């Protein structure tokens, strides 16, 4: 085996590969930070309920219009809240996957983001 490398691979190639991996790691960390700070918003019930989440998938705000509150139909309000929150979280997740995929060339790294 070649000293400091793998058979058939020059040391310079390994150093270049290591530099590229380090650069990619830095870009991914920066992208992850930007995505975590980004906000995503979705609504349900024709805008009666609006949810805002961040890239960390934390609920930041939940807005419910007064006319959405019907004491005789609390279940519908619950459904609208769930729909709005889930859609905002789905958007956050899909955007994170898409943006990180641009850096990794679509290579899936489970658990990374």
Phi and psi in radians as a Rosetta constraint file:
Dihedral C 1 N 2 CA 2 C 2 CIRCULARHARMONIC -1.125 0.35
Dihedral N 2 CA 2 C 2 N 3 CIRCULARHARMONIC 2.512 0.35
Dihedral C 2 N 3 CA 3 C 3 CIRCULARHARMONIC -1.115 0.35
Dihedral N 3 CA 3 C 3 N 4 CIRCULARHARMONIC 2.226 0.35
Dihedral C 3 N 4 CA 4 C 4 CIRCULARHARMONIC 1.290 0.35
Dihedral N 4 CA 4 C 4 N 5 CIRCULARHARMONIC 0.309 0.35
Dihedral C 4 N 5 CA 5 C 5 CIRCULARHARMONIC -2.795 0.35
Dihedral N 5 CA 5 C 5 N 6 CIRCULARHARMONIC -2.804 0.35
Dihedral C 5 N 6 CA 6 C 6 CIRCULARHARMONIC -1.917 0.35
Dihedral N 6 CA 6 C 6 N 7 CIRCULARHARMONIC 2.670 0.35
Dihedral C 6 N 7 CA 7 C 7 CIRCULARHARMONIC -0.974 0.35
Dihedral N 7 CA 7 C 7 N 8 CIRCULARHARMONIC 2.346 0.35
Dihedral C 7 N 8 CA 8 C 8 CIRCULARHARMONIC 1.414 0.35
Dihedral N 8 CA 8 C 8 N 9 CIRCULARHARMONIC 0.012 0.35
Dihedral C 8 N 9 CA 9 C 9 CIRCULARHARMONIC -2.119 0.35
Dihedral N 9 CA 9 C 9 N 10 CIRCULARHARMONIC 2.156 0.35
Dihedral C 9 N 10 CA 10 C 10 CIRCULARHARMONIC -1.196 0.35
Dihedral N 10 CA 10 C 10 N 11 CIRCULARHARMONIC 2.653 0.35
Dihedral C 10 N 11 CA 11 C 11 CIRCULARHARMONIC -1.037 0.35
Dihedral N 11 CA 11 C 11 N 12 CIRCULARHARMONIC -0.613 0.35
Dihedral C 11 N 12 CA 12 C 12 CIRCULARHARMONIC -1.126 0.35
Dihedral N 12 CA 12 C 12 N 13 CIRCULARHARMONIC -0.681 0.35
Dihedral C 12 N 13 CA 13 C 13 CIRCULARHARMONIC -1.110 0.35
Dihedral N 13 CA 13 C 13 N 14 CIRCULARHARMONIC -0.694 0.35
Dihedral C 13 N 14 CA 14 C 14 CIRCULARHARMONIC -1.175 0.35
Dihedral N 14 CA 14 C 14 N 15 CIRCULARHARMONIC -0.685 0.35
Dihedral C 14 N 15 CA 15 C 15 CIRCULARHARMONIC -1.133 0.35
Dihedral N 15 CA 15 C 15 N 16 CIRCULARHARMONIC -0.742 0.35
Dihedral C 15 N 16 CA 16 C 16 CIRCULARHARMONIC -1.108 0.35
Dihedral N 16 CA 16 C 16 N 17 CIRCULARHARMONIC -0.748 0.35
Dihedral C 16 N 17 CA 17 C 17 CIRCULARHARMONIC -1.088 0.35
Dihedral N 17 CA 17 C 17 N 18 CIRCULARHARMONIC -0.729 0.35
Dihedral C 17 N 18 CA 18 C 18 CIRCULARHARMONIC -1.122 0.35
Dihedral N 18 CA 18 C 18 N 19 CIRCULARHARMONIC -0.707 0.35
Dihedral C 18 N 19 CA 19 C 19 CIRCULARHARMONIC -1.126 0.35
Dihedral N 19 CA 19 C 19 N 20 CIRCULARHARMONIC -0.730 0.35
Dihedral C 19 N 20 CA 20 C 20 CIRCULARHARMONIC -1.124 0.35
Dihedral N 20 CA 20 C 20 N 21 CIRCULARHARMONIC -0.700 0.35
Dihedral C 20 N 21 CA 21 C 21 CIRCULARHARMONIC -1.139 0.35
Dihedral N 21 CA 21 C 21 N 22 CIRCULARHARMONIC -0.707 0.35
Dihedral C 21 N 22 CA 22 C 22 CIRCULARHARMONIC -1.141 0.35
Dihedral N 22 CA 22 C 22 N 23 CIRCULARHARMONIC -0.723 0.35
Dihedral C 22 N 23 CA 23 C 23 CIRCULARHARMONIC -1.115 0.35
Dihedral N 23 CA 23 C 23 N 24 CIRCULARHARMONIC -0.760 0.35
Dihedral C 23 N 24 CA 24 C 24 CIRCULARHARMONIC -1.080 0.35
Dihedral N 24 CA 24 C 24 N 25 CIRCULARHARMONIC -0.730 0.35
Dihedral C 24 N 25 CA 25 C 25 CIRCULARHARMONIC -1.070 0.35
Dihedral N 25 CA 25 C 25 N 26 CIRCULARHARMONIC -0.724 0.35
Dihedral C 25 N 26 CA 26 C 26 CIRCULARHARMONIC -1.147 0.35
Dihedral N 26 CA 26 C 26 N 27 CIRCULARHARMONIC -0.752 0.35
Dihedral C 26 N 27 CA 27 C 27 CIRCULARHARMONIC -1.102 0.35
Dihedral N 27 CA 27 C 27 N 28 CIRCULARHARMONIC -0.708 0.35
Dihedral C 27 N 28 CA 28 C 28 CIRCULARHARMONIC -1.170 0.35
Dihedral N 28 CA 28 C 28 N 29 CIRCULARHARMONIC -0.696 0.35
Dihedral C 28 N 29 CA 29 C 29 CIRCULARHARMONIC -1.116 0.35
Dihedral N 29 CA 29 C 29 N 30 CIRCULARHARMONIC -0.729 0.35
Dihedral C 29 N 30 CA 30 C 30 CIRCULARHARMONIC -1.146 0.35
Dihedral N 30 CA 30 C 30 N 31 CIRCULARHARMONIC -0.766 0.35
Dihedral C 30 N 31 CA 31 C 31 CIRCULARHARMONIC -1.091 0.35
Dihedral N 31 CA 31 C 31 N 32 CIRCULARHARMONIC -0.750 0.35
Dihedral C 31 N 32 CA 32 C 32 CIRCULARHARMONIC -1.060 0.35
Dihedral N 32 CA 32 C 32 N 33 CIRCULARHARMONIC -0.745 0.35
Dihedral C 32 N 33 CA 33 C 33 CIRCULARHARMONIC -1.074 0.35
Dihedral N 33 CA 33 C 33 N 34 CIRCULARHARMONIC -0.776 0.35
Dihedral C 33 N 34 CA 34 C 34 CIRCULARHARMONIC -1.127 0.35
Dihedral N 34 CA 34 C 34 N 35 CIRCULARHARMONIC -0.725 0.35
Dihedral C 34 N 35 CA 35 C 35 CIRCULARHARMONIC -1.194 0.35
Dihedral N 35 CA 35 C 35 N 36 CIRCULARHARMONIC -0.624 0.35
Dihedral C 35 N 36 CA 36 C 36 CIRCULARHARMONIC -1.140 0.35
Dihedral N 36 CA 36 C 36 N 37 CIRCULARHARMONIC -0.560 0.35
Dihedral C 36 N 37 CA 37 C 37 CIRCULARHARMONIC -1.431 0.35
Dihedral N 37 CA 37 C 37 N 38 CIRCULARHARMONIC -0.324 0.35
Dihedral C 37 N 38 CA 38 C 38 CIRCULARHARMONIC -1.214 0.35
Dihedral N 38 CA 38 C 38 N 39 CIRCULARHARMONIC 2.569 0.35
Dihedral C 38 N 39 CA 39 C 39 CIRCULARHARMONIC -1.919 0.35
Dihedral N 39 CA 39 C 39 N 40 CIRCULARHARMONIC 2.520 0.35
Dihedral C 39 N 40 CA 40 C 40 CIRCULARHARMONIC -2.238 0.35
Dihedral N 40 CA 40 C 40 N 41 CIRCULARHARMONIC 2.413 0.35
Dihedral C 40 N 41 CA 41 C 41 CIRCULARHARMONIC -2.286 0.35
Dihedral N 41 CA 41 C 41 N 42 CIRCULARHARMONIC 2.470 0.35
Dihedral C 41 N 42 CA 42 C 42 CIRCULARHARMONIC -2.546 0.35
Dihedral N 42 CA 42 C 42 N 43 CIRCULARHARMONIC 2.689 0.35
Dihedral C 42 N 43 CA 43 C 43 CIRCULARHARMONIC -2.286 0.35
Dihedral N 43 CA 43 C 43 N 44 CIRCULARHARMONIC 2.872 0.35
Dihedral C 43 N 44 CA 44 C 44 CIRCULARHARMONIC -2.481 0.35
Dihedral N 44 CA 44 C 44 N 45 CIRCULARHARMONIC 2.854 0.35
Dihedral C 44 N 45 CA 45 C 45 CIRCULARHARMONIC 1.114 0.35
Dihedral N 45 CA 45 C 45 N 46 CIRCULARHARMONIC 0.664 0.35
Dihedral C 45 N 46 CA 46 C 46 CIRCULARHARMONIC 1.143 0.35
Dihedral N 46 CA 46 C 46 N 47 CIRCULARHARMONIC 0.558 0.35
Dihedral C 46 N 47 CA 47 C 47 CIRCULARHARMONIC 1.578 0.35
Dihedral N 47 CA 47 C 47 N 48 CIRCULARHARMONIC 0.120 0.35
Dihedral C 47 N 48 CA 48 C 48 CIRCULARHARMONIC -1.210 0.35
Dihedral N 48 CA 48 C 48 N 49 CIRCULARHARMONIC -0.563 0.35
Dihedral C 48 N 49 CA 49 C 49 CIRCULARHARMONIC -2.246 0.35
Dihedral N 49 CA 49 C 49 N 50 CIRCULARHARMONIC 2.270 0.35
Dihedral C 49 N 50 CA 50 C 50 CIRCULARHARMONIC -2.227 0.35
Dihedral N 50 CA 50 C 50 N 51 CIRCULARHARMONIC 2.334 0.35
Dihedral C 50 N 51 CA 51 C 51 CIRCULARHARMONIC -2.080 0.35
Dihedral N 51 CA 51 C 51 N 52 CIRCULARHARMONIC 2.460 0.35
Dihedral C 51 N 52 CA 52 C 52 CIRCULARHARMONIC -2.179 0.35
Dihedral N 52 CA 52 C 52 N 53 CIRCULARHARMONIC 2.220 0.35
Dihedral C 52 N 53 CA 53 C 53 CIRCULARHARMONIC -2.201 0.35
Dihedral N 53 CA 53 C 53 N 54 CIRCULARHARMONIC 2.896 0.35
Dihedral C 53 N 54 CA 54 C 54 CIRCULARHARMONIC -1.907 0.35
Dihedral N 54 CA 54 C 54 N 55 CIRCULARHARMONIC 3.121 0.35
Dihedral C 54 N 55 CA 55 C 55 CIRCULARHARMONIC -1.178 0.35
Dihedral N 55 CA 55 C 55 N 56 CIRCULARHARMONIC -0.242 0.35
Dihedral C 55 N 56 CA 56 C 56 CIRCULARHARMONIC -1.456 0.35
Dihedral N 56 CA 56 C 56 N 57 CIRCULARHARMONIC 0.024 0.35
Dihedral C 56 N 57 CA 57 C 57 CIRCULARHARMONIC 1.131 0.35
Dihedral N 57 CA 57 C 57 N 58 CIRCULARHARMONIC 0.703 0.35
Dihedral C 57 N 58 CA 58 C 58 CIRCULARHARMONIC -1.833 0.35
Dihedral N 58 CA 58 C 58 N 59 CIRCULARHARMONIC 2.401 0.35
Dihedral C 58 N 59 CA 59 C 59 CIRCULARHARMONIC -1.319 0.35
Dihedral N 59 CA 59 C 59 N 60 CIRCULARHARMONIC 2.098 0.35
Dihedral C 59 N 60 CA 60 C 60 CIRCULARHARMONIC -1.683 0.35
Dihedral N 60 CA 60 C 60 N 61 CIRCULARHARMONIC -0.660 0.35
Dihedral C 60 N 61 CA 61 C 61 CIRCULARHARMONIC -2.686 0.35
Dihedral N 61 CA 61 C 61 N 62 CIRCULARHARMONIC 2.598 0.35
Dihedral C 61 N 62 CA 62 C 62 CIRCULARHARMONIC -2.412 0.35
Dihedral N 62 CA 62 C 62 N 63 CIRCULARHARMONIC 2.038 0.35
Dihedral C 62 N 63 CA 63 C 63 CIRCULARHARMONIC -1.946 0.35
Dihedral N 63 CA 63 C 63 N 64 CIRCULARHARMONIC 2.230 0.35
Dihedral C 63 N 64 CA 64 C 64 CIRCULARHARMONIC -2.167 0.35
Dihedral N 64 CA 64 C 64 N 65 CIRCULARHARMONIC 2.097 0.35
Dihedral C 64 N 65 CA 65 C 65 CIRCULARHARMONIC -1.214 0.35
Dihedral N 65 CA 65 C 65 N 66 CIRCULARHARMONIC 2.466 0.35
Dihedral C 65 N 66 CA 66 C 66 CIRCULARHARMONIC -0.952 0.35
Dihedral N 66 CA 66 C 66 N 67 CIRCULARHARMONIC -0.626 0.35
Dihedral C 66 N 67 CA 67 C 67 CIRCULARHARMONIC -1.213 0.35
Dihedral N 67 CA 67 C 67 N 68 CIRCULARHARMONIC -0.183 0.35
Dihedral C 67 N 68 CA 68 C 68 CIRCULARHARMONIC -1.411 0.35
Dihedral N 68 CA 68 C 68 N 69 CIRCULARHARMONIC -0.244 0.35
Dihedral C 68 N 69 CA 69 C 69 CIRCULARHARMONIC -1.578 0.35
Dihedral N 69 CA 69 C 69 N 70 CIRCULARHARMONIC 1.849 0.35
Dihedral C 69 N 70 CA 70 C 70 CIRCULARHARMONIC -2.105 0.35
Dihedral N 70 CA 70 C 70 N 71 CIRCULARHARMONIC 1.886 0.35
Dihedral C 70 N 71 CA 71 C 71 CIRCULARHARMONIC -0.989 0.35
Dihedral N 71 CA 71 C 71 N 72 CIRCULARHARMONIC -0.382 0.35
Dihedral C 71 N 72 CA 72 C 72 CIRCULARHARMONIC -1.534 0.35
Dihedral N 72 CA 72 C 72 N 73 CIRCULARHARMONIC -0.101 0.35
Dihedral C 72 N 73 CA 73 C 73 CIRCULARHARMONIC -2.496 0.35
Dihedral N 73 CA 73 C 73 N 74 CIRCULARHARMONIC 1.043 0.35
Dihedral C 73 N 74 CA 74 C 74 CIRCULARHARMONIC -1.129 0.35
Dihedral N 74 CA 74 C 74 N 75 CIRCULARHARMONIC -0.532 0.35
Dihedral C 74 N 75 CA 75 C 75 CIRCULARHARMONIC -1.066 0.35
Dihedral N 75 CA 75 C 75 N 76 CIRCULARHARMONIC -0.697 0.35
Dihedral C 75 N 76 CA 76 C 76 CIRCULARHARMONIC -1.128 0.35
Dihedral N 76 CA 76 C 76 N 77 CIRCULARHARMONIC -0.711 0.35
Dihedral C 76 N 77 CA 77 C 77 CIRCULARHARMONIC -1.095 0.35
Dihedral N 77 CA 77 C 77 N 78 CIRCULARHARMONIC -0.759 0.35
Dihedral C 77 N 78 CA 78 C 78 CIRCULARHARMONIC -1.032 0.35
Dihedral N 78 CA 78 C 78 N 79 CIRCULARHARMONIC -0.755 0.35
Dihedral C 78 N 79 CA 79 C 79 CIRCULARHARMONIC -1.091 0.35
Dihedral N 79 CA 79 C 79 N 80 CIRCULARHARMONIC -0.712 0.35
Dihedral C 79 N 80 CA 80 C 80 CIRCULARHARMONIC -1.161 0.35
Dihedral N 80 CA 80 C 80 N 81 CIRCULARHARMONIC -0.687 0.35
Dihedral C 80 N 81 CA 81 C 81 CIRCULARHARMONIC -1.098 0.35
Dihedral N 81 CA 81 C 81 N 82 CIRCULARHARMONIC -0.845 0.35
Dihedral C 81 N 82 CA 82 C 82 CIRCULARHARMONIC -1.042 0.35
Dihedral N 82 CA 82 C 82 N 83 CIRCULARHARMONIC -0.769 0.35
Dihedral C 82 N 83 CA 83 C 83 CIRCULARHARMONIC -1.095 0.35
Dihedral N 83 CA 83 C 83 N 84 CIRCULARHARMONIC -0.774 0.35
Dihedral C 83 N 84 CA 84 C 84 CIRCULARHARMONIC -1.153 0.35
Dihedral N 84 CA 84 C 84 N 85 CIRCULARHARMONIC -0.798 0.35
Dihedral C 84 N 85 CA 85 C 85 CIRCULARHARMONIC -1.127 0.35
Dihedral N 85 CA 85 C 85 N 86 CIRCULARHARMONIC -0.822 0.35
Dihedral C 85 N 86 CA 86 C 86 CIRCULARHARMONIC -1.092 0.35
Dihedral N 86 CA 86 C 86 N 87 CIRCULARHARMONIC -0.679 0.35
Dihedral C 86 N 87 CA 87 C 87 CIRCULARHARMONIC -1.164 0.35
Dihedral N 87 CA 87 C 87 N 88 CIRCULARHARMONIC -0.721 0.35
Dihedral C 87 N 88 CA 88 C 88 CIRCULARHARMONIC -1.122 0.35
Dihedral N 88 CA 88 C 88 N 89 CIRCULARHARMONIC -0.718 0.35
Dihedral C 88 N 89 CA 89 C 89 CIRCULARHARMONIC -1.150 0.35
Dihedral N 89 CA 89 C 89 N 90 CIRCULARHARMONIC -0.685 0.35
Dihedral C 89 N 90 CA 90 C 90 CIRCULARHARMONIC -1.097 0.35
Dihedral N 90 CA 90 C 90 N 91 CIRCULARHARMONIC -0.761 0.35
Dihedral C 90 N 91 CA 91 C 91 CIRCULARHARMONIC -1.047 0.35
Dihedral N 91 CA 91 C 91 N 92 CIRCULARHARMONIC -0.774 0.35
Dihedral C 91 N 92 CA 92 C 92 CIRCULARHARMONIC -1.057 0.35
Dihedral N 92 CA 92 C 92 N 93 CIRCULARHARMONIC -0.794 0.35
Dihedral C 92 N 93 CA 93 C 93 CIRCULARHARMONIC -1.138 0.35
Dihedral N 93 CA 93 C 93 N 94 CIRCULARHARMONIC -0.786 0.35
Dihedral C 93 N 94 CA 94 C 94 CIRCULARHARMONIC -1.138 0.35
Dihedral N 94 CA 94 C 94 N 95 CIRCULARHARMONIC -0.703 0.35
Dihedral C 94 N 95 CA 95 C 95 CIRCULARHARMONIC -1.139 0.35
Dihedral N 95 CA 95 C 95 N 96 CIRCULARHARMONIC -0.740 0.35
Dihedral C 95 N 96 CA 96 C 96 CIRCULARHARMONIC -1.064 0.35
Dihedral N 96 CA 96 C 96 N 97 CIRCULARHARMONIC -0.832 0.35
Dihedral C 96 N 97 CA 97 C 97 CIRCULARHARMONIC -1.061 0.35
Dihedral N 97 CA 97 C 97 N 98 CIRCULARHARMONIC -0.772 0.35
Dihedral C 97 N 98 CA 98 C 98 CIRCULARHARMONIC -1.128 0.35
Dihedral N 98 CA 98 C 98 N 99 CIRCULARHARMONIC -0.819 0.35
Dihedral C 98 N 99 CA 99 C 99 CIRCULARHARMONIC -1.189 0.35
Dihedral N 99 CA 99 C 99 N 100 CIRCULARHARMONIC -0.713 0.35
Dihedral C 99 N 100 CA 100 C 100 CIRCULARHARMONIC -1.207 0.35
Dihedral N 100 CA 100 C 100 N 101 CIRCULARHARMONIC -0.581 0.35
Dihedral C 100 N 101 CA 101 C 101 CIRCULARHARMONIC -1.095 0.35
Dihedral N 101 CA 101 C 101 N 102 CIRCULARHARMONIC -0.516 0.35
Dihedral C 101 N 102 CA 102 C 102 CIRCULARHARMONIC -1.114 0.35
Dihedral N 102 CA 102 C 102 N 103 CIRCULARHARMONIC -0.632 0.35
Dihedral C 102 N 103 CA 103 C 103 CIRCULARHARMONIC -1.339 0.35
Dihedral N 103 CA 103 C 103 N 104 CIRCULARHARMONIC -0.649 0.35
Dihedral C 103 N 104 CA 104 C 104 CIRCULARHARMONIC -1.617 0.35
Dihedral N 104 CA 104 C 104 N 105 CIRCULARHARMONIC 0.035 0.35
Dihedral C 104 N 105 CA 105 C 105 CIRCULARHARMONIC 1.193 0.35
Dihedral N 105 CA 105 C 105 N 106 CIRCULARHARMONIC 0.478 0.35
Dihedral C 105 N 106 CA 106 C 106 CIRCULARHARMONIC 1.486 0.35
Dihedral N 106 CA 106 C 106 N 107 CIRCULARHARMONIC -0.037 0.35
Dihedral C 106 N 107 CA 107 C 107 CIRCULARHARMONIC -1.215 0.35
Dihedral N 107 CA 107 C 107 N 108 CIRCULARHARMONIC 2.149 0.35
Dihedral C 107 N 108 CA 108 C 108 CIRCULARHARMONIC -1.476 0.35
Dihedral N 108 CA 108 C 108 N 109 CIRCULARHARMONIC 2.150 0.35
Dihedral C 108 N 109 CA 109 C 109 CIRCULARHARMONIC -2.026 0.35
Dihedral N 109 CA 109 C 109 N 110 CIRCULARHARMONIC 1.609 0.35
Dihedral C 109 N 110 CA 110 C 110 CIRCULARHARMONIC -0.936 0.35
Dihedral N 110 CA 110 C 110 N 111 CIRCULARHARMONIC 2.396 0.35
Dihedral C 110 N 111 CA 111 C 111 CIRCULARHARMONIC 1.412 0.35
Dihedral N 111 CA 111 C 111 N 112 CIRCULARHARMONIC -0.062 0.35
Dihedral C 111 N 112 CA 112 C 112 CIRCULARHARMONIC -1.320 0.35
Dihedral N 112 CA 112 C 112 N 113 CIRCULARHARMONIC -0.697 0.35
